[in-house]
Amino acid sequence: MATAIDGLASGLNTTAIINSLMSVEALPQTQLKTKLASNQTIISTLQSFNTKLTALKGVASGNAAAGALNLFTATSSSPSVTAKTTTAAVGGSIDLTVTQLAQTQVNVTAAMTSWPTDGAGAPARLTIVDSTGKKTEIAPASTSLDDVVSAINAASGGALAVKVPAGNGTYRLQLTAAASGAAGAFTAYQGTSAQVTAGTAVDLMADPSAAVVKSAQDAKATLYAGTPAAQVLTSGTNTFADVLPGVSVTASAVSTGPVTITVASDVPGITKKAEELVKSVNDVLGFIAIYTAVSQTTDAKGATVPKAGIFTGNSTVRAVNDQVLASLSRPINGKSPAEYGINITKDGDFTFDAEKFSKALAADPAGAQAAVQGLAVRVADAATAAADPYSGSVSGLIKGRESEVRDLGNRIADWDQRLITRRATLQAVYTNMEVMLGGLQSQSAWLSGQISSLSKQSTGE
């Protein structure tokens, strides 16, 4: 690159001149940079818009799912019995009496210092027999009780073991069923599976100092106790499934009398879901309104002029607004959404009257739920059409702008190289000018000296 020589011969500030000329040369690139920044702002705004549309799609799709609004609450007349519902529940009540809680079997062996050996001097085998009669034969690595515990736990034979201190350097093996309830029942023997079958194995609980701490038992509850229709329910845990359709009951204590379980429609829960749908729609419509609004700004002369919003005049955004608005405002199942407390305002958004919706839900639960689900389906479709990553209209806008940003970036980079070349050319031109002017000035000084010398000779000086 040539080096600028400021004013060496001309006295001019050539660097300032070159910088001024380069500012003019760079105007096209400056315009590209301005356009790039504008596009980046638009992309950022569109991405935020797409995020809101995706959130709307999630809320609407959740409400549109089968049974999503089939919400119920279950109450119990006793704190020791609780109930939970699913969307398969129906309203109603039932009385049950909890007569027994589930237990997980726990056995402890006699105290010992090490595991016994068999007739050949090897560690004796263990066999665990589960409630189905399946036999699991276990071969400890040594007579160490730690090895016995490890072997039992690795065998997955229906019981887990732990070594418990019994005093004076002795230990007991505590065997706990892997499953609760009667299904987890087991017996443990010292001996092989064949010996168990032959009846020659030793039951570890036969020792007088061994004990069954807890026996395996199912939880039991009785429906319609004291009537000819009495029905006993059993469970390996303390939870009874499907006592009513979609209703499970969990007991923490035996009840002294019948406990009433009441299942009713969850009006507050359903109302909240409907309100969330309206709120999410308003969130999208409000975002569009903010970035479509025309504001006032001041120009270079100090005059007040209108300033268009980022979405002003964007037909795609306008179409999304109209689709989302229509999805919640059009009649559903022959009725206006206003009958369910969903009202459109003059500002182009919605209000939700929770009290009116609750009354409509109480008067016709199935109809109100079907209406909200129908609205949710339409809203979800509108949001999907806009925000789908592959075919969504807003997603398409973002991709188009991103492509333009990449092109602008390439063009700006090209201009960087052009401007570098142009600056070098201007520096070379002005440097050469200074060198030539310097040469001319030297010649001028020499000629002036020669002329002055001639003048003295002609006058005889």
C-alpha positions as CSV (number, residue, x, y, z in Angstrom):
1,M,0.0,0.0,0.0
2,A,1.2,3.5,-0.8
3,T,1.9,5.9,2.0
4,A,0.3,9.3,2.1
5,I,2.8,12.3,2.5
6,D,0.7,15.1,4.0
7,G,1.6,18.5,2.5
8,L,5.3,17.7,1.8
9,A,5.2,19.8,-1.4
10,S,1.6,21.1,-1.7
11,G,0.9,21.9,1.9
12,L,-2.4,20.1,1.6
13,N,-3.8,17.7,4.2
14,T,-4.0,14.8,1.8
15,T,-5.0,12.3,4.4
16,A,-8.2,14.4,5.2
17,I,-8.9,14.8,1.5
18,I,-8.6,11.0,1.0
19,N,-10.8,10.3,4.0
20,S,-13.4,12.7,2.6
21,L,-13.3,11.0,-0.8
22,M,-13.5,7.6,0.8
23,S,-16.7,8.7,2.7
24,V,-18.3,9.4,-0.7
25,E,-17.0,6.1,-2.1
26,A,-18.4,4.2,0.9
27,L,-21.9,5.6,0.6
28,P,-23.2,2.4,-1.2
29,Q,-21.7,0.2,1.5
30,T,-23.2,2.5,4.2
31,Q,-26.6,2.1,2.7
32,L,-26.1,-1.7,2.6
33,K,-25.1,-1.7,6.3
34,T,-28.2,0.4,7.2
35,K,-30.4,-2.1,5.3
36,L,-28.6,-5.0,7.1
37,A,-29.3,-3.5,10.5
38,S,-32.9,-2.9,9.6
39,N,-33.3,-6.5,8.5
40,Q,-31.7,-7.8,11.6
41,T,-34.2,-5.8,13.7
42,I,-37.0,-7.2,11.7
43,I,-35.7,-10.8,12.1
44,S,-35.4,-10.4,15.8
45,T,-39.0,-9.0,16.0
46,L,-40.3,-11.8,13.8
47,Q,-38.6,-14.4,15.9
48,S,-40.2,-13.0,19.1
49,F,-43.5,-13.1,17.2
50,N,-42.9,-16.7,16.2
51,T,-42.1,-17.6,19.8
52,K,-45.5,-16.2,20.9
53,L,-47.3,-18.1,18.2
54,T,-45.6,-21.3,19.2
55,A,-46.7,-20.7,22.8
56,L,-50.2,-20.1,21.6
57,K,-50.1,-23.3,19.6
58,G,-49.0,-25.2,22.7
59,V,-51.8,-23.8,24.9
60,A,-54.4,-24.4,22.2
61,S,-53.2,-27.8,21.3
62,G,-53.3,-28.8,25.0
63,N,-56.9,-27.7,25.3
64,A,-57.8,-29.3,22.0
65,A,-56.6,-32.8,23.1
66,A,-59.2,-35.4,23.8
67,G,-60.3,-35.2,27.4
68,A,-58.1,-32.2,28.1
69,L,-61.1,-30.4,29.7
70,N,-62.6,-33.4,31.3
71,L,-61.3,-32.3,34.7
72,F,-62.5,-33.5,38.0
73,T,-61.7,-33.0,41.7
74,A,-62.0,-35.8,44.3
75,T,-62.6,-35.1,47.9
76,S,-62.5,-37.5,50.9
77,S,-64.4,-37.4,54.2
78,S,-61.2,-38.7,55.9
79,P,-57.7,-37.3,55.9
80,S,-56.3,-40.8,56.0
81,V,-57.8,-41.6,52.5
82,T,-57.0,-39.4,49.5
83,A,-58.2,-39.7,45.9
84,K,-56.9,-38.6,42.5
85,T,-58.7,-38.3,39.2
86,T,-57.8,-38.6,35.6
87,T,-59.6,-37.3,32.5
88,A,-61.4,-40.6,32.4
89,A,-63.3,-39.8,35.6
90,V,-67.0,-39.2,35.9
91,G,-68.9,-37.4,38.6
92,G,-70.3,-39.4,41.5
93,S,-69.5,-40.6,45.1
94,I,-68.8,-43.9,46.8
95,D,-68.3,-45.2,50.3
96,L,-65.5,-47.6,51.2
97,T,-64.0,-48.9,54.4
98,V,-60.2,-49.6,54.6
99,T,-59.7,-52.7,56.6
100,Q,-56.1,-53.5,56.1
101,L,-52.9,-51.7,54.8
102,A,-50.3,-53.3,52.5
103,Q,-47.1,-54.6,54.0
104,T,-43.7,-55.5,52.5
105,Q,-42.3,-58.7,53.9
106,V,-39.2,-58.4,56.1
107,N,-37.3,-61.4,57.5
108,V,-34.2,-61.5,59.7
109,T,-32.0,-64.5,60.1
110,A,-30.4,-65.9,63.3
111,A,-27.2,-64.1,64.4
112,M,-24.0,-65.4,62.8
113,T,-20.4,-64.4,62.3
114,S,-20.1,-66.0,58.9
115,W,-22.1,-67.8,56.4
116,P,-22.0,-71.7,56.8
117,T,-20.3,-74.1,54.4
118,D,-21.7,-77.2,52.7
119,G,-20.4,-80.7,53.1
120,A,-17.6,-80.0,50.7
121,G,-16.4,-77.0,52.6
122,A,-17.7,-74.5,50.0
123,P,-20.0,-71.6,51.0
124,A,-23.5,-73.0,51.3
125,R,-25.9,-72.1,48.5
126,L,-29.1,-70.0,49.2
127,T,-32.4,-70.4,47.4
128,I,-35.1,-67.8,47.4
129,V,-38.6,-68.9,46.4
130,D,-41.0,-66.1,45.4
131,S,-44.8,-66.0,45.6
132,T,-45.2,-67.7,42.2
133,G,-42.9,-70.6,43.2
134,K,-39.9,-69.5,41.1
135,K,-36.7,-70.6,42.7
136,T,-33.5,-68.4,42.5
137,E,-30.4,-70.3,43.6
138,I,-27.5,-68.1,44.8
139,A,-23.8,-69.0,45.2
140,P,-21.9,-66.6,47.5
141,A,-18.3,-66.0,46.6
142,S,-17.2,-66.8,50.2
143,T,-18.5,-67.3,53.6
144,S,-18.2,-63.5,54.3
145,L,-21.6,-62.1,55.0
146,D,-20.7,-59.1,52.8
147,D,-20.3,-61.5,49.9
148,V,-23.5,-63.2,50.8
149,V,-25.4,-59.8,50.8
150,S,-23.8,-58.9,47.4
151,A,-24.8,-62.2,45.9
152,I,-28.4,-62.0,47.0
153,N,-28.8,-58.4,45.8
154,A,-27.2,-59.2,42.4
155,A,-29.5,-62.3,41.9
156,S,-32.7,-60.3,41.7
157,G,-34.5,-63.2,43.2
158,G,-37.4,-61.3,44.8
159,A,-35.6,-60.2,48.0
160,L,-32.9,-57.7,48.9
161,A,-30.4,-58.2,51.7
162,V,-28.5,-56.0,54.2
163,K,-26.2,-57.0,57.1
164,V,-27.4,-55.8,60.5
165,P,-25.2,-55.8,63.7
166,A,-26.5,-58.2,66.3
167,G,-23.8,-57.6,69.0
168,N,-20.7,-59.4,70.2
169,G,-19.3,-59.4,66.6
170,T,-22.3,-61.2,65.1
171,Y,-24.7,-60.1,62.4
172,R,-28.1,-60.9,61.0
173,L,-29.1,-60.9,57.4
174,Q,-32.3,-58.8,56.9
175,L,-34.2,-59.9,53.8
176,T,-36.7,-57.5,52.4
177,A,-39.2,-58.3,49.6
178,A,-38.5,-56.6,46.3
179,A,-42.3,-55.9,45.9
180,S,-44.9,-54.9,48.4
181,G,-48.1,-56.8,49.1
182,A,-48.8,-60.5,48.9
183,A,-47.1,-60.7,45.5
184,G,-43.8,-59.9,47.2
185,A,-44.0,-62.9,49.6
186,F,-40.9,-65.1,49.6
187,T,-39.2,-67.9,51.5
188,A,-35.4,-68.2,51.9
189,Y,-33.5,-71.5,52.3
190,Q,-30.0,-72.6,53.0
191,G,-29.5,-75.1,50.3
192,T,-29.7,-75.6,46.5
193,S,-32.8,-75.4,44.4
194,A,-32.9,-79.2,44.1
195,Q,-32.7,-79.5,47.9
196,V,-35.6,-77.1,48.2
197,T,-37.6,-79.3,45.8
198,A,-36.6,-82.4,47.7
199,G,-37.6,-80.8,51.0
200,T,-34.1,-81.2,52.5
201,A,-33.1,-77.5,52.4
202,V,-33.1,-75.5,55.7
203,D,-35.7,-72.7,56.0
204,L,-33.7,-69.8,57.3
205,M,-36.8,-68.8,59.4
206,A,-36.8,-72.2,61.2
207,D,-34.2,-71.1,63.6
208,P,-35.8,-70.0,66.9
209,S,-33.9,-66.7,66.9
210,A,-34.9,-65.9,63.3
211,A,-38.1,-63.9,62.7
212,V,-40.6,-62.7,60.2
213,V,-40.7,-59.0,61.2
214,K,-43.4,-58.2,58.7
215,S,-45.4,-60.6,56.7
216,A,-46.4,-59.8,53.1
217,Q,-50.0,-58.7,52.8
218,D,-52.2,-56.7,50.5
219,A,-54.2,-53.6,51.4
220,K,-57.9,-54.3,51.6
221,A,-61.0,-52.1,51.4
222,T,-64.6,-52.9,51.3
223,L,-67.3,-51.2,49.2
224,Y,-70.9,-51.3,50.4
225,A,-69.8,-52.8,53.8
226,G,-72.6,-54.4,55.7
227,T,-74.8,-55.0,52.7
228,P,-75.4,-58.0,50.4
229,A,-73.4,-56.1,47.7
230,A,-70.3,-55.8,49.9
231,Q,-67.2,-56.0,47.6
232,V,-63.6,-56.4,48.8
233,L,-60.8,-54.6,46.9
234,T,-57.2,-55.6,47.2
235,S,-54.0,-53.9,46.3
236,G,-50.3,-54.8,46.6
237,T,-49.8,-51.1,47.5
238,N,-52.0,-48.8,49.6
239,T,-53.5,-47.4,46.4
240,F,-56.6,-48.8,44.9
241,A,-56.9,-48.1,41.2
242,D,-60.2,-47.4,39.4
243,V,-62.4,-47.5,42.5
244,L,-64.6,-45.4,40.2
245,P,-63.7,-44.8,36.5
246,G,-60.6,-42.7,36.4
247,V,-60.4,-42.4,40.2
248,S,-57.7,-44.0,42.4
249,V,-57.8,-44.0,46.2
250,T,-54.7,-44.1,48.5
251,A,-55.0,-45.1,52.2
252,S,-52.5,-44.2,54.9
253,A,-54.4,-45.8,57.8
254,V,-57.2,-48.3,58.5
255,S,-60.6,-46.5,58.7
256,T,-62.9,-46.8,61.6
257,G,-65.9,-46.6,59.3
258,P,-67.0,-45.9,55.8
259,V,-65.1,-43.1,54.0
260,T,-67.0,-41.1,51.4
261,I,-65.1,-40.2,48.1
262,T,-66.9,-37.5,46.1
263,V,-65.9,-36.8,42.5
264,A,-67.1,-33.5,40.9
265,S,-66.3,-31.4,37.9
266,D,-63.3,-29.1,38.4
267,V,-65.0,-25.9,37.4
268,P,-62.1,-23.6,38.5
269,G,-59.6,-25.8,36.6
270,I,-61.6,-25.9,33.4
271,T,-62.3,-22.1,33.7
272,K,-58.6,-21.5,34.1
273,K,-57.8,-23.4,30.9
274,A,-60.3,-21.4,28.9
275,E,-58.9,-18.2,30.4
276,E,-55.4,-19.2,29.5
277,L,-56.5,-19.8,25.9
278,V,-58.0,-16.3,25.7
279,K,-54.9,-14.8,27.4
280,S,-52.5,-16.5,24.9
281,V,-54.6,-15.2,22.0
282,N,-54.5,-11.7,23.4
283,D,-50.7,-12.0,23.8
284,V,-50.3,-12.6,20.1
285,L,-52.8,-10.0,19.0
286,G,-51.2,-7.4,21.3
287,F,-47.8,-8.1,20.0
288,I,-49.0,-7.5,16.4
289,A,-50.8,-4.3,17.5
290,I,-47.6,-2.9,19.2
291,Y,-45.4,-3.4,16.1
292,T,-48.1,-2.3,13.6
293,A,-48.9,1.0,15.3
294,V,-47.7,4.2,13.6
295,S,-45.8,6.5,16.0
296,Q,-44.6,10.1,15.8
297,T,-41.0,11.1,15.5
298,T,-38.9,14.2,14.6
299,D,-37.0,14.6,11.4
300,A,-33.7,16.4,10.8
301,K,-35.5,19.7,10.5
302,G,-37.3,19.3,13.8
303,A,-40.7,18.6,12.2
304,T,-43.0,15.9,13.6
305,V,-43.5,13.1,11.1
306,P,-45.2,9.7,11.3
307,K,-43.0,6.6,11.8
308,A,-44.4,3.2,10.5
309,G,-44.1,0.2,12.8
310,I,-42.0,-2.8,11.8
311,F,-45.2,-4.8,10.9
312,T,-47.0,-1.8,9.2
313,G,-48.1,-2.8,5.8
314,N,-46.9,-6.4,6.2
315,S,-49.7,-8.5,4.5
316,T,-48.5,-11.8,6.0
317,V,-48.6,-10.5,9.6
318,R,-52.0,-8.9,8.9
319,A,-53.3,-12.3,7.6
320,V,-52.0,-14.0,10.7
321,N,-53.8,-11.4,12.9
322,D,-57.1,-12.0,11.0
323,Q,-56.8,-15.8,11.2
324,V,-56.2,-15.8,14.9
325,L,-58.9,-13.3,15.6
326,A,-61.4,-15.2,13.5
327,S,-60.5,-18.5,15.2
328,L,-61.7,-17.3,18.5
329,S,-64.5,-14.9,17.5
330,R,-66.5,-17.0,15.0
331,P,-69.5,-19.0,16.3
332,I,-68.8,-22.5,17.6
333,N,-71.4,-25.3,17.5
334,G,-74.0,-22.7,16.5
335,K,-73.3,-20.4,19.4
336,S,-71.4,-17.2,19.9
337,P,-68.3,-17.5,22.0
338,A,-69.8,-14.6,24.0
339,E,-72.3,-17.1,25.5
340,Y,-69.2,-18.7,27.2
341,G,-67.8,-15.4,28.4
342,I,-65.4,-14.9,25.5
343,N,-66.1,-11.4,24.1
344,I,-64.3,-9.4,21.3
345,T,-63.6,-5.8,22.1
346,K,-63.5,-2.7,19.8
347,D,-59.7,-2.7,20.1
348,G,-59.5,-6.1,18.4
349,D,-58.7,-8.3,21.4
350,F,-60.7,-10.4,23.8
351,T,-62.0,-10.3,27.4
352,F,-62.9,-13.4,29.4
353,D,-65.8,-13.4,31.8
354,A,-65.0,-16.2,34.2
355,E,-68.3,-16.0,36.1
356,K,-70.3,-16.3,32.9
357,F,-68.2,-19.2,31.7
358,S,-68.7,-21.0,35.1
359,K,-72.4,-20.6,34.8
360,A,-72.4,-22.0,31.2
361,L,-70.3,-24.9,32.4
362,A,-72.6,-25.6,35.3
363,A,-75.7,-25.5,33.0
364,D,-74.2,-27.7,30.2
365,P,-70.8,-29.2,31.1
366,A,-70.5,-31.2,28.0
367,G,-71.6,-28.3,25.7
368,A,-69.2,-25.8,27.4
369,Q,-66.3,-28.2,27.3
370,A,-67.0,-29.0,23.6
371,A,-67.1,-25.3,22.7
372,V,-63.8,-24.5,24.3
373,Q,-62.2,-27.5,22.7
374,G,-63.6,-26.5,19.3
375,L,-62.3,-23.0,19.7
376,A,-58.9,-24.4,20.8
377,V,-58.7,-26.6,17.7
378,R,-59.3,-23.5,15.5
379,V,-56.8,-21.4,17.3
380,A,-54.2,-24.2,17.2
381,D,-54.7,-24.5,13.4
382,A,-54.2,-20.8,13.0
383,A,-51.1,-20.7,15.1
384,T,-49.7,-23.8,13.3
385,A,-50.3,-22.2,9.9
386,A,-48.2,-19.3,11.0
387,A,-45.5,-20.8,13.2
388,D,-44.8,-24.3,11.7
389,P,-41.0,-24.5,11.2
390,Y,-41.4,-25.8,7.6
391,S,-44.6,-24.4,6.2
392,G,-45.5,-21.5,8.5
393,S,-46.1,-18.1,7.0
394,V,-44.1,-16.3,9.7
395,S,-41.3,-18.9,9.6
396,G,-41.2,-18.3,5.9
397,L,-40.8,-14.5,6.5
398,I,-37.9,-15.2,8.8
399,K,-36.2,-17.5,6.4
400,G,-36.5,-14.9,3.6
401,R,-35.1,-12.1,5.7
402,E,-32.2,-14.4,6.9
403,S,-31.4,-15.1,3.3
404,E,-31.3,-11.4,2.5
405,V,-29.1,-10.8,5.5
406,R,-26.6,-13.3,4.3
407,D,-26.6,-11.7,0.8
408,L,-26.1,-8.2,2.3
409,G,-23.2,-9.5,4.4
410,N,-21.5,-10.9,1.4
411,R,-22.0,-7.6,-0.5
412,I,-20.7,-5.6,2.4
413,A,-17.6,-7.8,2.5
414,D,-17.1,-7.3,-1.2
415,W,-17.2,-3.5,-0.6
416,D,-14.6,-3.8,2.1
417,Q,-12.1,-5.1,-0.4
418,R,-13.2,-2.5,-3.0
419,L,-12.7,0.4,-0.6
420,I,-9.3,-1.0,0.5
421,T,-8.2,-1.0,-3.1
422,R,-9.6,2.5,-3.8
423,R,-7.9,4.0,-0.7
424,A,-4.6,2.6,-1.9
425,T,-5.1,4.1,-5.3
426,L,-5.9,7.5,-3.9
427,Q,-2.9,7.4,-1.6
428,A,-0.7,6.5,-4.5
429,V,-2.1,9.3,-6.6
430,Y,-1.6,12.0,-3.9
431,T,1.8,10.7,-3.0
432,N,2.9,10.9,-6.7
433,M,1.4,14.3,-6.9
434,E,3.5,15.4,-3.9
435,V,6.6,13.9,-5.4
436,M,6.0,15.6,-8.7
437,L,5.3,18.9,-7.0
438,G,8.5,18.5,-5.0
439,G,10.4,17.9,-8.3
440,L,8.9,20.9,-9.9
441,Q,9.6,23.1,-6.9
442,S,13.3,22.0,-7.0
443,Q,13.4,22.8,-10.7
444,S,11.8,26.2,-10.1
445,A,14.3,27.0,-7.4
446,W,17.2,26.0,-9.7
447,L,15.9,28.1,-12.6
448,S,15.4,31.0,-10.3
449,G,19.0,30.7,-9.2
450,Q,20.2,30.6,-12.8
451,I,18.2,33.6,-13.8
452,S,19.4,35.5,-10.9
453,S,23.0,34.7,-11.8
454,L,22.5,35.8,-15.4
455,S,21.1,39.1,-14.3
456,K,24.2,39.8,-12.2
457,Q,26.5,39.0,-15.1
458,S,24.7,41.3,-17.5
459,T,25.0,44.2,-15.2
460,G,28.6,43.6,-14.6
461,E,28.3,43.1,-11.0
